[in-house]
Amino acid sequence: MHPLLRHALPLLCACLTTAWGAQDLVFRPPTDNHALFEGRMDDFYMYCDRTFEGEVTKPWEAGSYGMVRNPFRTGDGNVMYSRLHEGIDIKPVKRDAAGEPLDTVRPMAPGRVVHVSDVPRNSNYGNYVVVAHDTPDGTVYTLYAHLARITCQVGQQVGTGNALGIMGHTGVGLNRERSHVHVEVCLLLNTAYDQLGDPLNKHGIYNGMNLAGMNAADFLLACREGRPISIKQYLAGMPEHYRVRVPCVGTMDLLRRHPFLYKGDWSTRPPSLEIAFTAEGVPIAVYPGSQPAAAPVLVSCKPMPTVQQNCTVNRVKNSSQDAALTVSGIKYVNNMLFIPGVTAAPAPPPAPRAAPARPAAQRAASKHSRKRRK
């Protein structure tokens, strides 16, 4: 393929997506490291240095997604982990003579650059970029952190062949040896986050506290044969860990942007809403509540062999028998409920809009490739 055509195709695909309406996306690895597809996990994930019970190790698992850090031993002798790693850490495959990584970091799917943070001290992420991707189920976001330098700008339309930056080790707790790109696939919790008045927030709505990360490796593996992934179907397959009843006030911003999350009758107004979360804090469904609520309250929680703080990023506390939201958990849920200027006037979520019609040629082509967490 001619070099000019190779670089033009991703942008052409992004333009066609905009013109014809959002489509399910095919996610690609953001670097030239494809070891995940070959099952070579220790060559794909960047390890963390770990000392546990006197043993020093460098487990690759600590670079994967989920509750994979800060090990502890439960009363029955099993080892669990209490710290969430919200993304995946991908190793470099190229370094210069001094050991600095040379890997180019690219977007996982076509989209537009919506945030660039090029002052490393402003975030634990160091230099990082956020890209928005429109799908039939609403916009999802990918984040690329610890970059040595950034080569894109806000507003730029990008495809999987475009460079966002160069892999590095900016941010907290990294050194040259552990250089990697930290990648997240996220739901944006609230488009009004930057109006909450936090004077320390330098990233607006793209602050890591407002991005609920899903397992980016799931997206890569689901799309490895070129099949697109459905955000709706992916969230439907995620396990619920706890559920929170909240006031039905205004229209929750998350439901406005992802109406498929609501599992009730659009024509009625429930006395409350119940938000189902994964252990990592990803909202996966919203149900109509049968009882009114004046503030967020925990209504159910998956039993665990340890206190819930260790399993829920410190958002649920106590044992499974008397579990309740922590202060951090209440703040997390309240962020999702915040609507500027709205203190009353309950309203149901909006009815889902019909997807825009697509040209016949596109429908025929897509039916052959249709398939289906800071």
Backbone torsions as a table, in degrees:
resi	resn	phi	psi	omega
1	MET	NA	137.7	178.4
2	HIS	-61.2	138.1	-177.8
3	PRO	-55.3	-39.1	-179.5
4	LEU	-65.3	-39.6	179.5
5	LEU	-68.5	-37.9	-179.6
6	ARG	-60.2	-38.6	-179.3
7	HIS	-82.6	-22.4	-178.6
8	ALA	-82.3	-28.1	-175.7
9	LEU	-59.4	-44.9	179.2
10	PRO	-59.3	-39.3	179.3
11	LEU	-69.4	-36.6	177.7
12	LEU	-63.4	-42.3	178.6
13	CYS	-62.4	-40.7	179.3
14	ALA	-63.5	-41.0	179.4
15	CYS	-65.9	-41.3	179.7
16	LEU	-64.9	-37.1	177.5
17	THR	-61.4	-42.9	179.1
18	THR	-64.2	-40.2	-176.3
19	ALA	-72.9	-35.3	-173.2
20	TRP	-100.7	-1.0	-177.5
21	GLY	100.3	155.3	-176.2
22	ALA	-63.6	145.8	179.1
23	GLN	-128.5	158.9	169.3
24	ASP	-59.1	145.4	-171.3
25	LEU	-105.9	153.0	169.4
26	VAL	-103.4	118.7	-179.2
27	PHE	-93.0	134.5	-179.1
28	ARG	-116.1	156.2	175.7
29	PRO	-58.7	139.5	-176.8
30	PRO	-80.8	-6.3	176.4
31	THR	-136.3	-175.3	178.4
32	ASP	-82.2	5.7	177.6
33	ASN	-84.9	108.1	-179.3
34	HIS	-112.6	18.4	-175.5
35	ALA	-61.8	-23.6	177.9
36	LEU	-57.2	-39.8	-176.9
37	PHE	-72.1	-16.6	-178.8
38	GLU	-103.4	4.2	179.5
39	GLY	75.3	11.6	179.9
40	ARG	-92.4	74.8	-172.0
41	MET	-63.6	-36.6	-178.7
42	ASP	-71.1	-16.1	174.3
43	ASP	-92.6	-13.3	-178.8
44	PHE	-96.7	-51.4	-175.9
45	TYR	-88.3	137.7	173.1
46	MET	-77.9	130.5	-178.0
47	TYR	-71.0	169.0	167.4
48	CYS	-121.8	144.8	173.0
49	ASP	-72.6	131.1	-176.0
50	ARG	-138.7	135.1	169.9
51	THR	-121.8	116.5	-178.3
52	PHE	-137.1	123.3	-178.9
53	GLU	52.6	40.4	175.9
54	GLY	84.4	-6.8	-178.6
55	GLU	-100.0	129.9	179.3
56	VAL	-98.1	124.4	-178.8
57	THR	-138.0	169.0	176.1
58	LYS	-129.9	67.9	-173.1
59	PRO	-72.8	131.6	175.6
60	TRP	-68.3	-26.8	-178.3
61	GLU	-56.2	-29.1	-179.5
62	ALA	-68.8	-12.7	175.8
63	GLY	-95.2	-0.8	178.1
64	SER	-89.9	-178.3	-175.7
65	TYR	-87.7	146.8	169.5
66	GLY	114.2	-163.0	178.7
67	MET	-81.1	81.7	-170.9
68	VAL	-122.6	7.1	-177.3
69	ARG	-128.7	163.3	-177.7
70	ASN	59.3	71.3	-179.3
71	PRO	-69.9	150.3	172.8
72	PHE	-149.8	160.3	-178.7
73	ARG	-106.6	128.9	-179.3
74	THR	-78.4	171.9	-178.8
75	GLY	-61.4	-27.1	179.9
76	ASP	-91.2	8.5	173.6
77	GLY	93.9	-4.1	179.3
78	ASN	-82.0	153.1	177.5
79	VAL	-97.5	128.1	175.1
80	MET	-125.6	174.4	-177.5
81	TYR	-129.8	139.1	-171.2
82	SER	-111.7	-2.6	-176.8
83	ARG	-117.2	131.4	-179.7
84	LEU	-81.6	134.8	165.4
85	HIS	-109.9	110.6	-166.1
86	GLU	-84.3	-4.6	178.7
87	GLY	-132.9	-161.2	172.4
88	ILE	-124.5	142.4	-179.5
89	ASP	-105.5	113.4	-174.5
90	ILE	-100.1	128.1	-179.3
91	LYS	-68.3	153.8	171.2
92	PRO	-76.5	155.0	173.4
93	VAL	-114.1	-7.0	179.3
94	LYS	-136.4	133.7	174.9
95	ARG	-135.7	154.9	175.2
96	ASP	-85.2	-175.8	-175.4
97	ALA	-62.2	-26.0	-180.0
98	ALA	-87.9	-4.4	179.8
99	GLY	93.3	4.3	177.5
100	GLU	-76.0	137.5	-179.7
101	PRO	-68.6	147.4	179.9
102	LEU	-116.8	1.1	-173.4
103	ASP	-64.7	133.0	171.6
104	THR	-79.6	135.9	177.9
105	VAL	-104.1	126.8	-177.0
106	ARG	-121.7	159.7	176.8
107	PRO	-66.1	147.1	-179.4
108	MET	-74.7	-19.8	-179.7
109	ALA	-156.2	161.7	177.5
110	PRO	-60.4	144.5	-180.0
111	GLY	-178.0	-157.9	179.1
112	ARG	-134.3	141.4	179.3
113	VAL	-73.9	124.1	-177.4
114	VAL	-114.5	-14.3	179.3
115	HIS	-154.0	135.6	175.1
116	VAL	-130.6	121.6	176.3
117	SER	-115.0	103.4	-174.1
118	ASP	-110.6	20.1	171.9
119	VAL	-115.0	99.8	-170.8
120	PRO	-55.1	-35.1	-176.6
121	ARG	-71.4	-9.1	-178.5
122	ASN	-79.0	-5.6	-176.2
123	SER	-161.0	150.9	170.1
124	ASN	-61.2	-21.7	178.7
125	TYR	-73.8	-12.5	-173.3
126	GLY	67.5	-141.0	173.7
127	ASN	-73.5	124.5	179.3
128	TYR	-144.3	158.9	-176.7
129	VAL	-130.1	142.0	174.3
130	VAL	-120.1	132.6	178.9
131	VAL	-119.2	134.5	178.3
132	ALA	-97.2	138.8	-179.1
133	HIS	-128.7	119.6	-179.9
134	ASP	-84.4	132.1	177.8
135	THR	-132.2	168.9	176.3
136	PRO	-61.6	-20.2	-177.9
137	ASP	-100.1	13.6	-179.1
138	GLY	108.0	174.2	-176.3
139	THR	-83.7	131.6	171.3
140	VAL	-113.9	164.3	-172.4
141	TYR	-129.6	144.3	171.2
142	THR	-118.0	144.5	-177.1
143	LEU	-124.7	139.5	-176.9
144	TYR	-130.5	114.4	-168.8
145	ALA	-120.4	165.5	177.7
146	HIS	70.4	26.6	-178.2
147	LEU	-69.0	144.0	174.6
148	ALA	-71.2	-40.6	174.7
149	ARG	-153.8	157.3	-177.3
150	ILE	-110.3	135.6	-176.2
151	THR	-121.0	17.1	178.3
152	CYS	-125.1	176.0	179.0
153	GLN	-141.9	156.7	-178.3
154	VAL	-58.9	136.2	-179.8
155	GLY	95.0	-12.4	-177.6
156	GLN	-73.2	131.4	172.1
157	GLN	-81.4	129.2	-175.5
158	VAL	-131.2	151.3	172.7
159	GLY	-119.9	-179.1	-174.2
160	THR	-71.0	-6.0	176.4
161	GLY	-98.2	-3.8	-178.3
162	ASN	-91.7	148.6	-179.9
163	ALA	-89.0	134.8	171.3
164	LEU	-96.6	-30.0	-178.6
165	GLY	173.0	-169.1	179.9
166	ILE	-115.7	136.0	179.6
167	MET	-57.1	145.4	-179.7
168	GLY	-154.2	-151.7	179.2
169	HIS	-144.1	35.7	174.8
170	THR	-76.3	154.2	-178.7
171	GLY	111.0	-172.4	-172.8
172	VAL	-88.1	133.6	169.8
173	GLY	79.8	15.5	-178.6
174	LEU	-112.2	157.6	171.5
175	ASN	-138.1	178.2	-175.8
176	ARG	-59.5	-41.8	-177.6
177	GLU	-60.3	-38.4	-177.3
178	ARG	-96.2	24.6	176.4
179	SER	-55.7	138.2	178.4
180	HIS	-166.4	171.8	168.5
181	VAL	-109.0	126.7	176.3
182	HIS	-91.6	123.1	-173.8
183	VAL	-121.3	134.7	176.3
184	GLU	-129.3	146.8	166.2
185	VAL	-112.4	122.0	-164.6
186	CYS	-131.0	154.7	161.7
187	LEU	-99.0	136.8	174.3
188	LEU	-83.7	125.0	-173.6
189	LEU	-76.4	-39.5	-175.6
190	ASN	-157.3	126.6	178.7
191	THR	-76.2	-2.7	176.8
192	ALA	-103.7	12.3	-175.7
193	TYR	-56.5	-39.0	-177.0
194	ASP	-71.4	-5.0	177.8
195	GLN	-99.2	7.7	179.0
196	LEU	-78.4	-8.8	172.0
197	GLY	82.7	23.8	177.5
198	ASP	-79.3	112.6	-177.1
199	PRO	-67.8	-17.4	-179.6
200	LEU	-89.3	-7.3	-178.3
201	ASN	-77.5	113.9	-179.7
202	LYS	-106.1	8.3	-171.6
203	HIS	-126.0	9.6	177.8
204	GLY	58.6	-137.0	-178.0
205	ILE	-75.7	-10.1	-178.6
206	TYR	-96.9	22.7	169.4
207	ASN	-65.5	142.0	-178.8
208	GLY	-58.7	-26.0	179.1
209	MET	-70.6	-14.9	-178.7
210	ASN	-105.7	8.2	-180.0
211	LEU	-120.3	115.9	179.5
212	ALA	-91.8	110.9	-173.6
213	GLY	-82.7	138.7	173.1
214	MET	-108.3	175.5	-176.1
215	ASN	-78.8	104.9	-178.0
216	ALA	-62.0	-30.7	179.0
217	ALA	-64.1	-33.3	176.0
218	ASP	-59.0	-41.6	-178.1
219	PHE	-67.9	-41.1	179.0
220	LEU	-64.9	-44.9	-177.7
221	LEU	-68.3	-36.5	179.6
222	ALA	-66.4	-27.3	-174.6
223	CYS	-104.7	8.5	-171.8
224	ARG	-61.9	-27.1	178.7
225	GLU	-95.0	12.3	178.4
226	GLY	87.4	9.2	179.2
227	ARG	-87.8	138.0	179.0
228	PRO	-73.1	160.6	179.9
229	ILE	-115.3	138.4	177.7
230	SER	-94.0	121.7	178.4
231	ILE	-61.9	-40.6	179.7
232	LYS	-59.2	-47.4	-179.1
233	GLN	-69.4	-36.0	179.5
234	TYR	-63.5	-47.1	-179.8
235	LEU	-65.1	-35.3	179.9
236	ALA	-63.9	-24.7	-179.6
237	GLY	-92.4	-0.3	-179.8
238	MET	-83.7	141.9	-175.6
239	PRO	-78.7	136.8	175.2
240	GLU	-79.0	134.8	176.4
241	HIS	-109.1	-42.1	177.5
242	TYR	-147.5	161.0	-177.7
243	ARG	-132.5	138.9	-176.0
244	VAL	-124.3	128.7	174.4
245	ARG	-87.0	133.7	-177.0
246	VAL	-133.7	158.8	176.1
247	PRO	-62.7	145.0	175.0
248	CYS	-93.0	80.6	-175.6
249	VAL	-118.8	126.7	-178.0
250	GLY	64.5	-157.8	176.3
251	THR	-116.1	113.5	-178.4
252	MET	-55.6	128.0	-175.4
253	ASP	-58.6	-38.0	-179.9
254	LEU	-61.1	-39.2	179.2
255	LEU	-73.2	-31.8	176.6
256	ARG	-62.2	-37.0	-177.6
257	ARG	-90.1	-24.3	179.6
258	HIS	-133.2	68.8	-174.5
259	PRO	-60.6	-21.8	179.6
260	PHE	-64.1	-18.8	-179.3
261	LEU	-66.9	-23.6	-177.0
262	TYR	-81.1	126.1	-174.4
263	LYS	-106.6	19.7	-179.1
264	GLY	-111.0	-167.3	179.4
265	ASP	-87.3	120.0	-176.9
266	TRP	-64.8	-21.3	-172.8
267	SER	-86.8	-8.0	-177.9
268	THR	-116.5	158.4	179.5
269	ARG	-107.9	111.9	-179.6
270	PRO	-76.8	157.8	177.5
271	PRO	-70.1	-18.5	177.9
272	SER	-160.6	175.0	174.0
273	LEU	-122.1	151.4	176.2
274	GLU	-123.8	119.7	-176.6
275	ILE	-98.9	125.2	177.1
276	ALA	-94.3	131.6	-178.6
277	PHE	-121.5	150.5	165.2
278	THR	-76.4	170.3	177.7
279	ALA	-59.1	-30.8	-178.4
280	GLU	-80.6	-7.2	177.5
281	GLY	97.4	13.4	177.1
282	VAL	-80.7	123.9	176.4
283	PRO	-75.2	121.0	-172.9
284	ILE	-112.3	-13.6	179.0
285	ALA	-167.4	154.3	175.0
286	VAL	-130.8	127.1	-176.8
287	TYR	-114.7	152.9	172.7
288	PRO	-69.1	134.1	178.3
289	GLY	-88.5	151.2	-179.3
290	SER	-93.6	-12.5	-178.9
291	GLN	-126.3	148.4	178.0
292	PRO	-69.1	158.6	178.2
293	ALA	-140.1	133.8	178.0
294	ALA	-92.6	-19.3	-179.1
295	ALA	-158.1	164.5	179.0
296	PRO	-59.1	133.9	179.0
297	VAL	-143.8	137.6	178.9
298	LEU	-71.7	132.8	179.7
299	VAL	-114.8	-19.9	176.9
300	SER	-160.2	157.6	-178.0
301	CYS	-157.9	139.8	179.1
302	LYS	-68.3	130.6	177.6
303	PRO	-61.6	140.0	179.5
304	MET	-137.0	155.5	-178.5
305	PRO	-81.3	10.2	179.1
306	THR	-144.0	174.0	178.2
307	VAL	-64.2	149.2	-172.9
308	GLN	-66.5	-22.9	177.2
309	GLN	-55.4	-35.1	-177.1
310	ASN	-73.6	-12.6	-172.8
311	CYS	-115.8	-9.7	-168.1
312	THR	-129.2	26.2	-179.0
313	VAL	57.3	34.8	178.8
314	ASN	61.2	33.9	177.0
315	ARG	-103.8	-18.4	173.3
316	VAL	-125.1	141.5	-175.5
317	LYS	-122.9	172.8	175.5
318	ASN	72.7	-174.2	178.5
319	SER	-76.8	172.9	-179.3
320	SER	-65.5	-25.1	-177.4
321	GLN	-76.4	-31.3	-179.5
322	ASP	-126.9	37.8	-177.2
323	ALA	-62.5	147.4	179.1
324	ALA	-155.2	162.0	177.2
325	LEU	-69.7	140.9	171.2
326	THR	-81.8	173.8	174.2
327	VAL	-60.0	-40.8	177.9
328	SER	-63.8	-39.3	179.3
329	GLY	-66.1	-40.4	178.1
330	ILE	-63.8	-42.0	178.2
331	LYS	-62.8	-40.3	-179.3
332	TYR	-62.8	-45.9	-179.5
333	VAL	-70.1	-40.7	179.5
334	ASN	-61.5	-32.4	175.6
335	ASN	-59.2	-40.1	-179.5
336	MET	-68.2	-27.6	-176.0
337	LEU	-89.6	-14.1	-172.7
338	PHE	-63.2	125.5	176.2
339	ILE	-131.4	115.1	-177.0
340	PRO	-55.3	127.0	174.5
341	GLY	79.6	1.5	-177.9
342	VAL	-110.3	121.5	176.4
343	THR	-124.3	-7.9	-179.7
344	ALA	-149.9	-149.6	178.2
345	ALA	58.8	69.1	177.6
346	PRO	-58.2	144.8	179.4
347	ALA	-150.0	145.4	177.0
348	PRO	-74.6	161.7	175.1
349	PRO	-61.9	157.1	-179.6
350	PRO	-70.5	151.1	176.2
351	ALA	-68.1	142.0	179.7
352	PRO	-65.8	142.1	179.0
353	ARG	-89.5	149.6	178.8
354	ALA	-67.3	141.9	178.3
355	ALA	-67.6	143.5	179.4
356	PRO	-63.1	144.0	179.0
357	ALA	-65.7	145.4	178.9
358	ARG	-114.7	152.2	178.0
359	PRO	-56.9	150.4	-177.4
360	ALA	-59.0	-38.2	-178.7
361	ALA	-63.9	-38.6	179.2
362	GLN	-68.8	-40.4	179.5
363	ARG	-61.4	-41.3	-178.4
364	ALA	-66.0	-38.8	-179.1
365	ALA	-71.0	-37.3	-173.6
366	SER	-74.9	-24.7	-175.9
367	LYS	-68.5	-16.1	179.1
368	HIS	-85.8	-9.8	-176.6
369	SER	-128.7	24.4	-174.3
370	ARG	-85.8	128.6	174.6
371	LYS	-160.4	159.3	-173.4
372	ARG	-16.4	NA	NA
373	ARG	NA	NA	NA
374	LYS	NA	NA	NA
